[in-house]
């Protein structure tokens, strides 16, 4: 039996309590305002979100934040057009304490019903598809993938990105979209968490040939399967390609994690000396030539990380041989980003009282 999400359970309980409160005070609201029914109240006040809030771009962190943004937009519209319906409706709201409470409770319920969509920061179009994998084994992770027959490539349906109902770049995300194949109208789907993790470990990571990457992938698989809500765990993205699907490919990161809330990316490079520093065929070289080769290798490695940061905003952590002797410690660093917490901004709770000139509602 699937484990219930405690956050959703608590949210549904709160929604039920808010609905009960709306029913309790509805008769008083209708008597106070002269409106005929709850449908009339909702038509006048409840359906104005897109008019008062930038629903396309705002990241809204709490019910009170949602109420504050709504009232800011409402007040602005009323002041700009005082003789309009906005002005008349705002004036009525200021005059009716029960209506104020009803609207406050109603807006809180709207927010909680649409929490996932409203509380997430949405990726900009250029960052809404990630390409991974080695040459001739590339895969794309999009948010709302659709295949363009005009240019034979995958793209995102921009209008639907904000409506995506999974955490971006999470296990749930990949179960919803699968991997897209560049240049072909083909998708690799995954029916469940186990199916994806098997592909992740035994196809994506195993092909790298790195014992360290494979061990980390197995730790990640075990971690995901041990969590109460595997679909909410961020993807451990392997072989993130710097140049996307460009054939003139330059760099890849061993692993990357994207925070589903603020969309910041952290990269992980497993850099044993044998593959990232060792210089072969140096017997006939002078010390100066050896030093020059070592310097070039170092510059190339550092350029890679700076370029990733400048282009994709990825800050990369580098693990050398000493670190790789304790892979559990490496994975412990990753776990910090596999358990992301929402980062609510400072909210303007006072704005409700200030705009309405009334006491707060609770």
Residue, then its C-alpha position, 0 to 999 in steps of 0.5 A: x500500500x502506498x504511503x500517504x504523504x503527511x503534508x498532503x494529508x495535513x493540507x487536505x485537513x486544513x482545506x476541509x476546516x476552511x470549507x467548513x468555516x466558509x459555510x458557517x459565515x456565508x449567511x452573514x456575508x450575504x446579509x451584510x453585502x446584499x449578494x444573493x449566493x456564494x456563487x455571487x460572492x465568488x464571481x465578484x471576488x473569487x475569480x480575479x486571481x489572474x487580474x490581480x496576481x502575475x500567475x505566470x511568474x510569481x512564486x507564492x510560498x504561503x496562503x498569507x503571501x497569496x492573500x497579500x498579493x491578491x489584495x495588493x493587485x486588487x487595491x491597485x486596480x481599484x485606485x487606478x479605476x475608482x469608478x469601475x467594478x474593481x473600485x466598487x467591490x474594493x469599497x464594499x470589502x472595506x465596509x464589510x468585516x464578515x466579507x473580509x473574513x470570508x475572502x481571506x478564508x476563501x483565498x487561503x483555500x484556493x492557495x492550498x488547493x493549488x499549492x504545488x503549482x503556486x509554490x514552485x519556482x518555474x524554470x525559464x524556457x532555456x533551462x527547462x530541458x537538460x541533456x545527459x549522456x555520452x555521445x550517441x547515448x544522449x537523453x533529454x529530460x524536459x518538463x512538458x516535452x513535445x516533438x517539433x516536426x518542423x526542426x525534428x527536435x524536442x522542445x517544451x510546451x511553454x504554456x504548460x510548464x507552470x502547470x506541471x504537477x510534479x516537483x521539477x527534476x525529481x523522480x516523479x518528474x521522470x516518471x511523468x515525462x520519461x527520457x526523450x531521444x534527440x532527433x527522434x519522436x521517441x520516448x523511454x518511459x518508466x512505469x514505476x520508481x524501480x523501473x527508473x532506478x534500474x535504468x539509472x544504475x545499469x544503463x546510464x551510470x554503468x556505461x561510464x565504466x567508473x567504479x565510483x560512479x556505479x557505487x554512488x548510483x547504488x547508494x542513491x537507489x537504496x536511498x530513494x527506495x528507503x524514503x516514504x515518498x520516493x517520487x519527491x526525491x530529486x534526480x541524481x542526474x548523471x553525465x549532465x552535458x555542458x553543450x546540450x545536444x551539440x555534437x561538438x561536445x566539450x564537458x560532462x559532470x559526473x552527477x548533478x542535483x537540481x533543487x526542486x524549489x529554488x532550481x539551484x544546481x550542484x554538481x559532483x565530480x569524482x576525480x581520481x588521479x588515475x583518470x584526471x591527473x596521471x601523465x603517461x609516456x613521460x620518460x622522454x620528457x624533460x621536467x619542464x615539459x611534464x610540468x607544462x602538461x600537468x598545468x594544461x590538465x589542471x587548467x582544462x579541469x578548472x575551466x570546465x567547472x568555471x564554464x559550467x557555473x557561468x553557463x548553467x549556474x552549476x557549482x561543482x564539488x570535486x572529490x579526489x582519491x582521498x575523498x573516494x576512499x570513503x564513498x559513504x562520506x561523498x554520498x552524505x554530501x549529496x544527501x544534503x541536497x536530496x532532502x531539499x526544504x522549501x525556502x520561504x521568503x520574508x512575507x508581508x503579513x501586515x499588508x492585509x491589515x494595512x490595506x483593509x484598515x481592519x484587524x487581522x483574521x485568524 
